[in-house]
């Protein structure tokens, strides 16, 4: 599994600044799965400008090979409550 929170970069920099991210992360206040899913949704939206949904999901699966096609599809079409 990709380790979304230990890479030394802020995967949420479009939402919060680095200092806040690293302080919250230091106290284990993030869900790695939630960060991964957020990044996947962001990538999908960007890729859809240039390719079909199926192709975008296939490209994402190349980056996250442990995820099934249907799993990625559920992530990218998930409605936030």
TIZAKE-654684 format. One record per atom (N, C-alpha, C, O, CB): residue number from 1; x, y, z; chain; residue in three letters. Coordinates in Angstrom, 3 decimals. Glycine has a CB too. Layout:
BEGIN
- kolnu east north up lumza nuba
- NUM X Y Z A ALA
...
//
This chain:
BEGIN
- kolnu east north up lumza nuba
- 1 0.846 -1.193 0.000 A UNK
- 1 0.000 0.000 0.000 A UNK
- 1 0.880 1.241 0.000 A UNK
- 1 1.875 1.320 0.721 A UNK
- 1 -0.956 0.006 1.224 A UNK
- 2 0.495 2.201 -0.818 A UNK
- 2 1.204 3.485 -0.801 A UNK
- 2 1.084 4.076 0.586 A UNK
- 2 0.041 3.962 1.229 A UNK
- 2 0.640 4.469 -1.875 A UNK
- 3 2.131 4.697 1.041 A UNK
- 3 2.039 5.375 2.330 A UNK
- 3 1.846 6.853 2.046 A UNK
- 3 2.807 7.582 1.801 A UNK
- 3 3.313 5.122 3.218 A UNK
- 4 0.605 7.282 2.081 A UNK
- 4 0.237 8.631 1.656 A UNK
- 4 0.746 9.713 2.605 A UNK
- 4 0.897 10.865 2.197 A UNK
- 4 -1.261 8.734 1.534 A UNK
- 5 1.011 9.364 3.853 A UNK
- 5 1.315 10.390 4.842 A UNK
- 5 2.790 10.474 5.211 A UNK
- 5 3.180 11.411 5.908 A UNK
- 5 0.519 10.143 6.070 A UNK
- 6 3.610 9.554 4.784 A UNK
- 6 5.009 9.541 5.211 A UNK
- 6 5.975 10.017 4.127 A UNK
- 6 7.190 9.931 4.306 A UNK
- 6 5.393 8.152 5.645 A UNK
- 7 5.457 10.511 3.020 A UNK
- 7 6.313 10.869 1.896 A UNK
- 7 7.059 12.181 2.087 A UNK
- 7 7.914 12.519 1.267 A UNK
- 7 5.495 10.947 0.656 A UNK
- 8 6.763 12.927 3.142 A UNK
- 8 7.440 14.196 3.381 A UNK
- 8 6.802 15.365 2.668 A UNK
- 8 7.306 16.485 2.741 A UNK
- 8 8.860 14.092 2.969 A UNK
- 9 5.702 15.122 1.982 A UNK
- 9 5.005 16.225 1.327 A UNK
- 9 3.568 16.277 1.805 A UNK
- 9 3.038 15.291 2.317 A UNK
- 9 5.059 16.080 -0.206 A UNK
- 10 2.954 17.408 1.639 A UNK
- 10 1.588 17.645 2.073 A UNK
- 10 0.634 17.302 0.923 A UNK
- 10 0.529 18.072 -0.032 A UNK
- 10 1.400 19.121 2.536 A UNK
- 11 -0.061 16.165 0.996 A UNK
- 11 -0.978 15.802 -0.084 A UNK
- 11 -2.260 16.637 -0.087 A UNK
- 11 -3.076 16.524 -1.002 A UNK
- 11 -1.333 14.339 0.022 A UNK
- 12 -2.431 17.468 0.931 A UNK
- 12 -3.623 18.311 1.037 A UNK
- 12 -3.292 19.789 0.883 A UNK
- 12 -4.017 20.646 1.388 A UNK
- 12 -4.313 18.078 2.369 A UNK
- 13 -2.190 20.092 0.182 A UNK
- 13 -1.735 21.484 0.126 A UNK
- 13 -2.732 22.427 -0.525 A UNK
- 13 -2.648 23.640 -0.332 A UNK
- 13 -0.439 21.560 -0.613 A UNK
- 14 -3.680 21.891 -1.297 A UNK
- 14 -4.707 22.771 -1.853 A UNK
- 14 -5.797 23.088 -0.827 A UNK
- 14 -6.666 23.924 -1.073 A UNK
- 14 -5.330 22.132 -3.093 A UNK
- 15 -5.742 22.406 0.340 A UNK
- 15 -6.733 22.640 1.387 A UNK
- 15 -6.158 23.293 2.641 A UNK
- 15 -6.772 24.189 3.220 A UNK
- 15 -7.379 21.346 1.760 A UNK
- 16 -4.959 22.833 3.061 A UNK
- 16 -4.338 23.368 4.278 A UNK
- 16 -2.849 23.576 4.039 A UNK
- 16 -2.240 22.901 3.208 A UNK
- 16 -4.567 22.417 5.488 A UNK
- 17 -2.270 24.520 4.777 A UNK
- 17 -0.846 24.791 4.570 A UNK
- 17 0.014 23.689 5.205 A UNK
- 17 -0.466 22.895 6.014 A UNK
- 17 -0.470 26.170 5.160 A UNK
- 18 1.277 23.661 4.823 A UNK
- 18 2.191 22.597 5.240 A UNK
- 18 2.340 22.513 6.756 A UNK
- 18 2.330 21.418 7.319 A UNK
- 18 3.548 22.810 4.609 A UNK
- 19 2.477 23.655 7.418 A UNK
- 19 2.669 23.639 8.876 A UNK
- 19 1.490 22.963 9.580 A UNK
- 19 1.681 22.139 10.475 A UNK
- 19 2.848 25.075 9.410 A UNK
- 20 0.292 23.315 9.174 A UNK
- 20 -0.906 22.723 9.782 A UNK
- 20 -0.945 21.228 9.478 A UNK
- 20 -1.196 20.417 10.370 A UNK
- 20 -2.200 23.422 9.261 A UNK
- 21 -0.695 20.859 8.210 A UNK
- 21 -0.720 19.445 7.842 A UNK
- 21 0.261 18.637 8.686 A UNK
- 21 -0.115 17.618 9.266 A UNK
- 21 -0.394 19.276 6.356 A UNK
- 22 1.516 19.083 8.760 A UNK
- 22 2.524 18.298 9.465 A UNK
- 22 2.253 18.235 10.973 A UNK
- 22 2.556 17.230 11.616 A UNK
- 22 3.906 18.885 9.213 A UNK
- 23 1.689 19.293 11.529 A UNK
- 23 1.339 19.259 12.952 A UNK
- 23 0.212 18.256 13.210 A UNK
- 23 0.288 17.465 14.150 A UNK
- 23 0.922 20.664 13.439 A UNK
- 24 -0.823 18.287 12.383 A UNK
- 24 -1.922 17.333 12.544 A UNK
- 24 -1.447 15.898 12.296 A UNK
- 24 -1.841 14.977 13.012 A UNK
- 24 -3.075 17.680 11.588 A UNK
- 25 -0.611 15.719 11.294 A UNK
- 25 -0.098 14.394 10.965 A UNK
- 25 0.773 13.842 12.087 A UNK
- 25 0.752 12.645 12.371 A UNK
- 25 0.695 14.443 9.663 A UNK
- 26 1.539 14.725 12.722 A UNK
- 26 2.399 14.313 13.836 A UNK
- 26 1.574 13.679 14.954 A UNK
- 26 2.067 12.820 15.685 A UNK
- 26 3.189 15.516 14.379 A UNK
- 27 0.336 14.101 15.079 A UNK
- 27 -0.548 13.587 16.125 A UNK
- 27 -1.504 12.509 15.593 A UNK
- 27 -2.504 12.175 16.228 A UNK
- 27 -1.350 14.735 16.738 A UNK
- 28 -1.170 11.975 14.414 A UNK
- 28 -1.957 10.887 13.802 A UNK
- 28 -3.439 11.231 13.660 A UNK
- 28 -4.305 10.421 13.992 A UNK
- 28 -1.816 9.619 14.628 A UNK
- 29 -3.720 12.419 13.174 A UNK
- 29 -5.102 12.871 13.046 A UNK
- 29 -5.661 12.724 11.630 A UNK
- 29 -6.722 13.267 11.322 A UNK
- 29 -5.202 14.306 13.473 A UNK
- 30 -4.954 11.995 10.772 A UNK
- 30 -5.412 11.772 9.407 A UNK
- 30 -5.633 10.290 9.156 A UNK
- 30 -4.953 9.440 9.730 A UNK
- 30 -4.407 12.340 8.400 A UNK
- 31 -6.579 9.998 8.299 A UNK
- 31 -6.816 8.644 7.822 A UNK
- 31 -6.083 8.485 6.493 A UNK
- 31 -6.338 9.233 5.549 A UNK
- 31 -8.350 8.348 7.669 A UNK
- 32 -5.168 7.507 6.415 A UNK
- 32 -4.438 7.297 5.168 A UNK
- 32 -5.387 6.961 4.021 A UNK
- 32 -5.180 7.399 2.890 A UNK
- 32 -3.406 6.181 5.338 A UNK
- 33 -6.415 6.193 4.313 A UNK
- 33 -7.374 5.829 3.269 A UNK
- 33 -8.101 7.073 2.756 A UNK
- 33 -8.291 7.227 1.549 A UNK
- 33 -8.392 4.795 3.802 A UNK
- 34 -8.503 7.949 3.656 A UNK
- 34 -9.201 9.170 3.249 A UNK
- 34 -8.289 10.063 2.404 A UNK
- 34 -8.740 10.659 1.426 A UNK
- 34 -9.702 9.941 4.486 A UNK
- 35 -7.010 10.158 2.775 A UNK
- 35 -6.041 10.947 1.991 A UNK
- 35 -5.880 10.321 0.611 A UNK
- 35 -5.907 11.023 -0.400 A UNK
- 35 -4.658 11.028 2.720 A UNK
- 36 -5.710 8.991 0.568 A UNK
- 36 -5.556 8.286 -0.710 A UNK
- 36 -6.766 8.541 -1.598 A UNK
- 36 -6.615 8.863 -2.776 A UNK
- 36 -5.369 6.766 -0.483 A UNK
- 37 -7.972 8.398 -1.039 A UNK
- 37 -9.187 8.570 -1.828 A UNK
- 37 -9.318 10.001 -2.332 A UNK
- 37 -9.754 10.219 -3.462 A UNK
- 37 -10.414 8.192 -1.004 A UNK
- 38 -8.949 10.973 -1.513 A UNK
- 38 -8.979 12.378 -1.936 A UNK
- 38 -8.041 12.595 -3.121 A UNK
- 38 -8.410 13.239 -4.103 A UNK
- 38 -8.587 13.311 -0.764 A UNK
- 39 -6.818 12.050 -3.023 A UNK
- 39 -5.851 12.191 -4.116 A UNK
- 39 -6.363 11.512 -5.386 A UNK
- 39 -6.195 12.043 -6.484 A UNK
- 39 -4.488 11.596 -3.711 A UNK
- 40 -6.983 10.349 -5.241 A UNK
- 40 -7.519 9.630 -6.397 A UNK
- 40 -8.625 10.445 -7.056 A UNK
- 40 -8.650 10.562 -8.281 A UNK
- 40 -8.051 8.241 -5.979 A UNK
- 41 -9.533 11.006 -6.278 A UNK
- 41 -10.614 11.827 -6.850 A UNK
- 41 -10.049 13.049 -7.573 A UNK
- 41 -10.524 13.419 -8.647 A UNK
- 41 -11.595 12.276 -5.744 A UNK
- 42 -9.037 13.668 -6.980 A UNK
- 42 -8.409 14.836 -7.607 A UNK
- 42 -7.736 14.455 -8.929 A UNK
- 42 -7.876 15.165 -9.925 A UNK
- 42 -7.379 15.468 -6.651 A UNK
- 43 -7.003 13.332 -8.938 A UNK
- 43 -6.361 12.859 -10.175 A UNK
- 43 -7.408 12.550 -11.241 A UNK
- 43 -7.246 12.910 -12.407 A UNK
- 43 -5.502 11.603 -9.896 A UNK
- 44 -8.483 11.880 -10.829 A UNK
- 44 -9.523 11.501 -11.770 A UNK
- 44 -10.126 12.736 -12.448 A UNK
- 44 -10.283 12.764 -13.668 A UNK
- 44 -10.614 10.698 -11.057 A UNK
- 45 -10.461 13.747 -11.656 A UNK
- 45 -11.029 14.973 -12.234 A UNK
- 45 -10.081 15.600 -13.252 A UNK
- 45 -10.510 16.075 -14.303 A UNK
- 45 -11.349 15.988 -11.127 A UNK
- 46 -8.801 15.597 -12.934 A UNK
- 46 -7.810 16.163 -13.841 A UNK
- 46 -7.680 15.325 -15.117 A UNK
- 46 -7.623 15.873 -16.218 A UNK
- 46 -6.453 16.270 -13.140 A UNK
- 47 -7.634 14.019 -14.969 A UNK
- 47 -7.478 13.126 -16.124 A UNK
- 47 -8.685 13.155 -17.051 A UNK
- 47 -8.543 12.974 -18.261 A UNK
- 47 -7.240 11.706 -15.652 A UNK
- 48 -9.864 13.381 -16.498 A UNK
- 48 -11.091 13.370 -17.307 A UNK
- 48 -11.122 14.485 -18.331 A UNK
- 48 -11.916 14.436 -19.270 A UNK
- 48 -12.304 13.478 -16.415 A UNK
- 49 -10.275 15.490 -18.172 A UNK
- 49 -10.209 16.560 -19.160 A UNK
- 49 -9.628 16.046 -20.472 A UNK
- 49 -9.895 16.609 -21.533 A UNK
- 49 -9.372 17.729 -18.631 A UNK
- 50 -8.823 14.965 -20.401 A UNK
- 50 -8.099 14.478 -21.573 A UNK
- 50 -8.447 13.056 -21.994 A UNK
- 50 -7.984 12.604 -23.042 A UNK
- 50 -6.648 14.554 -21.311 A UNK
- 51 -9.253 12.334 -21.206 A UNK
- 51 -9.517 10.934 -21.536 A UNK
- 51 -10.856 10.483 -20.980 A UNK
- 51 -11.494 11.184 -20.194 A UNK
- 51 -8.401 10.039 -21.000 A UNK
- 52 -11.263 9.306 -21.403 A UNK
- 52 -12.531 8.740 -20.931 A UNK
- 52 -12.413 8.342 -19.464 A UNK
- 52 -11.311 8.223 -18.928 A UNK
- 52 -12.941 7.518 -21.790 A UNK
- 53 -13.545 8.140 -18.831 A UNK
- 53 -13.558 7.728 -17.426 A UNK
- 53 -12.867 6.385 -17.250 A UNK
- 53 -12.091 6.203 -16.312 A UNK
- 53 -14.997 7.654 -16.898 A UNK
- 54 -13.141 5.447 -18.142 A UNK
- 54 -12.516 4.128 -18.052 A UNK
- 54 -11.009 4.188 -18.169 A UNK
- 54 -10.299 3.507 -17.429 A UNK
- 54 -13.062 3.224 -19.118 A UNK
- 55 -10.512 5.002 -19.099 A UNK
- 55 -9.057 5.153 -19.253 A UNK
- 55 -8.443 5.810 -18.022 A UNK
- 55 -7.359 5.424 -17.585 A UNK
- 55 -8.729 5.982 -20.508 A UNK
- 56 -9.132 6.797 -17.468 A UNK
- 56 -8.620 7.463 -16.265 A UNK
- 56 -8.551 6.473 -15.103 A UNK
- 56 -7.572 6.459 -14.356 A UNK
- 56 -9.511 8.674 -15.888 A UNK
- 57 -9.577 5.654 -14.949 A UNK
- 57 -9.575 4.657 -13.876 A UNK
- 57 -8.446 3.654 -14.093 A UNK
- 57 -7.778 3.258 -13.138 A UNK
- 57 -10.938 3.927 -13.803 A UNK
- 58 -8.227 3.239 -15.348 A UNK
- 58 -7.122 2.315 -15.641 A UNK
- 58 -5.776 2.930 -15.274 A UNK
- 58 -4.920 2.246 -14.713 A UNK
- 58 -7.131 1.924 -17.126 A UNK
- 59 -5.575 4.203 -15.580 A UNK
- 59 -4.311 4.874 -15.232 A UNK
- 59 -4.129 4.957 -13.719 A UNK
- 59 -3.029 4.755 -13.207 A UNK
- 59 -4.266 6.288 -15.843 A UNK
- 60 -5.203 5.253 -13.018 A UNK
- 60 -5.140 5.312 -11.557 A UNK
- 60 -4.800 3.935 -11.002 A UNK
- 60 -4.027 3.820 -10.051 A UNK
- 60 -6.479 5.822 -10.965 A UNK
- 61 -5.373 2.896 -11.590 A UNK
- 61 -5.079 1.525 -11.136 A UNK
- 61 -3.610 1.162 -11.355 A UNK
- 61 -3.061 0.347 -10.614 A UNK
- 61 -5.977 0.516 -11.871 A UNK
- 62 -2.967 1.757 -12.364 A UNK
- 62 -1.528 1.528 -12.559 A UNK
- 62 -0.741 2.086 -11.371 A UNK
- 62 0.289 1.530 -10.989 A UNK
- 62 -1.041 2.181 -13.884 A UNK
- 63 -1.226 3.184 -10.791 A UNK
- 63 -0.561 3.790 -9.642 A UNK
- 63 -0.915 3.092 -8.338 A UNK
- 63 -0.131 3.105 -7.389 A UNK
- 63 -0.920 5.255 -9.548 A UNK
- 64 -2.089 2.485 -8.291 A UNK
- 64 -2.590 1.783 -7.103 A UNK
- 64 -3.032 0.383 -7.535 A UNK
- 64 -4.228 0.091 -7.549 A UNK
- 64 -3.783 2.574 -6.421 A UNK
- 65 -2.079 -0.485 -7.889 A UNK
- 65 -2.443 -1.791 -8.461 A UNK
- 65 -3.205 -2.709 -7.507 A UNK
- 65 -3.822 -3.680 -7.948 A UNK
- 65 -1.204 -2.494 -8.917 A UNK
- 66 -3.172 -2.421 -6.231 A UNK
- 66 -3.898 -3.249 -5.271 A UNK
- 66 -5.396 -2.934 -5.255 A UNK
- 66 -6.162 -3.635 -4.593 A UNK
- 66 -3.316 -3.057 -3.878 A UNK
- 67 -5.827 -1.886 -5.977 A UNK
- 67 -7.246 -1.533 -6.041 A UNK
- 67 -7.882 -2.123 -7.299 A UNK
- 67 -7.299 -2.067 -8.382 A UNK
- 67 -7.426 0.004 -6.016 A UNK
- 68 -9.057 -2.678 -7.150 A UNK
- 68 -9.817 -3.197 -8.280 A UNK
- 68 -10.475 -2.039 -9.033 A UNK
- 68 -10.670 -0.956 -8.480 A UNK
- 68 -10.885 -4.218 -7.804 A UNK
- 69 -10.816 -2.285 -10.314 A UNK
- 69 -11.463 -1.272 -11.137 A UNK
- 69 -12.715 -0.730 -10.437 A UNK
- 69 -12.911 0.483 -10.360 A UNK
- 69 -11.825 -1.854 -12.518 A UNK
- 70 -13.562 -1.636 -9.929 A UNK
- 70 -14.805 -1.196 -9.277 A UNK
- 70 -14.542 -0.387 -8.015 A UNK
- 70 -15.314 0.512 -7.682 A UNK
- 70 -15.670 -2.398 -8.935 A UNK
- 71 -13.466 -0.697 -7.317 A UNK
- 71 -13.115 0.061 -6.122 A UNK
- 71 -12.757 1.495 -6.491 A UNK
- 71 -13.214 2.437 -5.844 A UNK
- 71 -11.947 -0.608 -5.378 A UNK
- 72 -11.940 1.664 -7.531 A UNK
- 72 -11.565 3.011 -7.983 A UNK
- 72 -12.816 3.748 -8.463 A UNK
- 72 -12.996 4.930 -8.169 A UNK
- 72 -10.493 2.943 -9.123 A UNK
- 73 -13.671 3.053 -9.194 A UNK
- 73 -14.903 3.675 -9.684 A UNK
- 73 -15.749 4.173 -8.511 A UNK
- 73 -16.282 5.282 -8.561 A UNK
- 73 -15.715 2.675 -10.546 A UNK
- 74 -15.873 3.374 -7.468 A UNK
- 74 -16.641 3.792 -6.285 A UNK
- 74 -16.000 4.996 -5.607 A UNK
- 74 -16.702 5.890 -5.134 A UNK
- 74 -16.760 2.634 -5.284 A UNK
- 75 -14.671 5.024 -5.558 A UNK
- 75 -13.967 6.159 -4.939 A UNK
- 75 -14.233 7.441 -5.720 A UNK
- 75 -14.572 8.467 -5.129 A UNK
- 75 -12.446 5.887 -4.866 A UNK
- 76 -14.081 7.393 -7.046 A UNK
- 76 -14.185 8.627 -7.826 A UNK
- 76 -15.615 9.130 -7.952 A UNK
- 76 -15.836 10.322 -8.168 A UNK
- 76 -13.610 8.415 -9.199 A UNK
- 77 -16.585 8.236 -7.821 A UNK
- 77 -17.976 8.663 -7.912 A UNK
- 77 -18.650 8.764 -6.556 A UNK
- 77 -19.865 8.943 -6.472 A UNK
- 77 -18.744 7.716 -8.784 A UNK
- 78 -17.863 8.648 -5.493 A UNK
- 78 -18.398 8.734 -4.133 A UNK
- 78 -18.989 10.125 -3.903 A UNK
- 78 -18.386 11.144 -4.239 A UNK
- 78 -17.291 8.427 -3.080 A UNK
- 79 -20.169 10.131 -3.328 A UNK
- 79 -20.821 11.400 -2.997 A UNK
- 79 -20.506 11.699 -1.536 A UNK
- 79 -20.802 10.894 -0.653 A UNK
- 79 -22.385 11.343 -3.254 A UNK
- 80 -19.906 12.858 -1.285 A UNK
- 80 -19.613 13.246 0.103 A UNK
- 80 -20.890 13.626 0.817 A UNK
- 80 -21.717 14.380 0.305 A UNK
- 80 -18.610 14.416 0.153 A UNK
- 81 -21.027 13.085 2.007 A UNK
- 81 -22.247 13.346 2.785 A UNK
- 81 -22.068 14.535 3.695 A UNK
- 81 -22.991 14.900 4.423 A UNK
- 81 -22.636 12.122 3.607 A UNK
//
